[in-house]
Structure formats: C-alpha cells, structure tokens
Amino acid sequence: MLDPIIGFFEKLIDDFSWRRLLLLVVILSLMASFAWMYESYTDSFQLKRMEKQVELLEKLVNLNSNKAIIDNQELQSIYRGLNKNLNALNSESAAIVLSPPVTQTLAALLPWLLLMMLLLLFKKKTGGEAAAGVAVVSIPVAFIGYWLPQFEQAWINYVLYPVASFVLLIGAVIWWQGTKNV
C-alpha cells in the first residue's frame, strides 16, 4: 500500500528532478490548504483543544481544594505554574490568526497559484514565461481581493470573487489571443 509513495520519494532522491519536487510541493500545499479549510469550516481542532482545556481546568479546581497542596509551599508553586501554563494555552496570541483582508487575498491568489504550478509542471519550454504572465495578471486580482469589502455572506469573498475573476480573466486572455492570431 505504501510502496508507490516510498518509490516516489526514492525516485525524488535517486533520480532528482525539479518536476518531481514541484509536484511534491503542490501536493503538500493542497493537503495543507484542505486541512486549513476543514478547520476553518468545522473548528474541529479548536473544539478538541477547548475540551482538553476544560478537562485540565476541572483537574486544577480539584487540586485547589486539596489540603496537601494548601499546606505545602512547593506544591503551591507547582500549582501556580500549572495555572500559568493553562492561561498561556488560553491566550489568543498563541494562535495564528490571519486578518480577513489577508485571507481574501490568499483566496483570490489560490486559483492563479495552482495554474502557475500546473504550467511549470507540464510546459517544459514555455512554462516559465507563462508563469510570469500568470503572475502579472494575478497581482491586480490580489490587490482587489485585499481591498474587497467584507460581505455578510463569506462565500462571496472567498469563493465567488476568486472563481469569477479567474474565469473572466482567463476567458479574456483566450479571447485576446484568438483575436491576435487572426
């Protein structure tokens, strides 16, 4: 079952090619973005962390009423250290939170980055030039995505705008290339 995966990594090391490395980066990036989207939609990881924090808090409350801890100075200092650690877990500064404009920009860039990676993977000779063209077209899309107002329905900012801008601009480029060749 794992033989194809192990074979891929062996080929990556033994018979190195930039194409294989880029494919690996694309796959890992897609997996990370899907995990991020899953977490942002379900908050599953955050809920598990909160459940663990509640469990630890209940244990600390039980320890607070323990006579052995109240009477012993060393155990009290350990208890205070545990309280500090639990408070540090609850601080929001520990979490990586991106502002809505930044996530809108990343959402607007995602289809363009995928297209750029596909061009680099499958177009050996002209892939670099095409990727540079994609970068030039995607920069204004990213700026507009950043400055796009927050709509009440988040799907407008994170799905409709990126997909619509991608389809419209690709259509415009194809139309322009068709009129240029005529």
C-alpha positions in Angstrom: 0.0 0.0 0.0 2.8 2.4 0.8 5.1 1.1 -1.9 4.1 3.8 -4.5 4.7 6.5 -2.0 8.1 5.1 -0.9 9.0 4.6 -4.6 8.1 8.3 -5.3 10.4 9.5 -2.5 13.2 7.1 -3.6 13.0 8.5 -7.2 13.0 12.0 -5.8 16.3 11.3 -4.1 17.9 8.9 -6.6 16.7 10.5 -9.8 16.1 14.1 -8.7 14.1 16.4 -11.0 12.6 19.8 -10.3 9.3 18.5 -11.7 9.0 15.8 -9.0 9.9 18.3 -6.3 7.4 20.8 -7.6 4.7 18.0 -7.7 5.5 17.2 -4.1 5.3 20.8 -3.1 1.9 21.2 -4.9 0.5 18.1 -3.2 1.7 19.1 0.2 0.3 22.6 -0.3 -3.0 21.3 -1.4 -3.2 19.0 1.6 -2.3 21.8 4.0 -4.9 24.1 2.4 -7.6 21.5 2.6 -6.7 20.9 6.3 -6.9 24.7 6.9 -10.3 24.9 5.1 -11.6 21.9 7.0 -10.5 23.5 10.3 -11.9 26.9 9.4 -15.2 25.4 8.5 -15.6 22.9 11.3 -13.4 24.2 14.1 -12.8 20.6 14.9 -9.2 21.0 16.2 -10.2 24.1 18.2 -13.0 22.2 19.8 -10.8 19.4 20.8 -8.3 21.8 22.3 -11.1 23.5 24.3 -12.3 20.1 25.6 -8.8 19.3 26.8 -8.5 22.8 28.4 -11.9 22.2 30.3 -10.6 18.8 31.4 -7.4 20.3 32.7 -9.3 23.2 34.4 -11.5 20.7 36.2 -8.4 18.8 37.5 -6.9 22.1 38.6 -10.0 23.1 40.5 -9.9 19.7 42.3 -6.3 20.3 43.1 -7.1 23.7 44.5 -9.2 22.2 47.3 -6.6 19.6 48.1 -5.3 20.0 51.7 -1.9 18.6 50.9 -1.3 21.4 48.2 -2.6 24.1 50.5 -0.2 23.1 53.3 2.9 22.6 51.1 4.7 25.6 49.7 6.5 23.6 46.9 3.2 22.1 45.8 1.6 25.5 45.7 4.3 26.9 43.5 3.9 23.9 41.1 0.1 24.5 41.2 0.7 28.2 40.3 3.0 27.1 37.4 0.3 24.8 36.1 -2.2 27.7 36.3 0.2 29.9 34.3 0.6 27.2 31.6 -3.2 26.8 31.3 -3.6 30.6 31.0 -0.9 30.6 28.3 -2.9 28.0 26.4 -5.9 30.2 26.5 -4.2 33.3 25.2 -5.2 34.2 21.7 -1.7 35.4 20.9 -0.6 31.8 20.6 -3.0 31.1 17.7 -2.1 32.1 14.2 -5.0 34.2 13.0 -5.0 35.9 9.7 -7.0 39.1 9.1 -9.9 38.9 6.7 -8.2 41.0 4.0 -5.2 38.7 4.1 -7.3 35.5 3.8 -9.3 37.2 1.0 -6.0 37.9 -0.8 -4.9 34.3 -0.4 -8.3 33.0 -1.6 -8.0 35.3 -4.7 -4.5 34.1 -5.4 -5.2 30.4 -4.9 -6.5 29.6 -8.5 -3.7 31.6 -10.0 -1.1 29.8 -8.0 -2.5 26.4 -9.0 -2.5 27.5 -12.6 1.1 28.7 -12.3 2.2 25.4 -10.8 0.4 23.4 -13.5 2.1 25.5 -16.2 5.5 24.9 -14.6 4.9 21.2 -14.3 3.5 20.5 -17.8 5.1 23.1 -20.1 8.8 22.4 -20.1 9.9 25.1 -22.5 7.4 27.9 -22.2 6.3 27.2 -18.6 8.4 30.0 -17.1 7.2 32.6 -19.5 3.6 31.5 -19.0 4.0 31.5 -15.2 5.4 35.1 -15.3 2.3 36.1 -17.4 0.1 34.5 -14.8 1.9 36.4 -12.0 1.4 39.7 -13.8 -2.3 39.0 -14.3 -2.8 37.8 -10.7 -1.3 40.8 -8.9 -4.2 43.1 -9.6 -6.6 40.3 -8.6 -4.8 40.0 -5.3 -5.0 43.8 -4.7 -8.7 43.9 -5.4 -9.2 40.8 -3.2 -7.4 42.6 -0.4 -9.5 45.8 -0.7 -12.8 43.9 -1.3 -15.3 44.8 1.4 -16.4 42.1 3.8 -19.8 40.8 2.7 -22.2 39.3 5.1 -22.0 36.0 3.1 -18.4 35.0 3.3 -18.6 32.8 0.2 -18.7 36.0 -1.9 -15.3 37.0 -0.7 -13.7 33.5 -0.6 -15.4 31.6 -3.5 -17.3 33.9 -5.9 -14.7 36.6 -6.3 -11.7 34.2 -6.8 -13.5 31.9 -9.2 -15.3 34.6 -11.2 -12.1 36.7 -11.6 -10.2 33.7 -12.6 -12.8 32.6 -15.2 -13.3 36.1 -16.6 -9.6 36.9 -16.9 -8.7 33.5 -18.4 -11.6 34.0 -20.9 -10.4 37.5 -21.7 -6.8 36.2 -22.3 -8.1 33.4 -24.5 -10.3 35.8 -26.5 -7.4 38.3 -26.8 -5.0 35.6 -28.1 -7.7 34.5 -30.6 -8.1 38.0 -32.0 -4.3 38.5 -32.1 -3.8 35.3 -34.2 -6.4 36.2 -36.7 
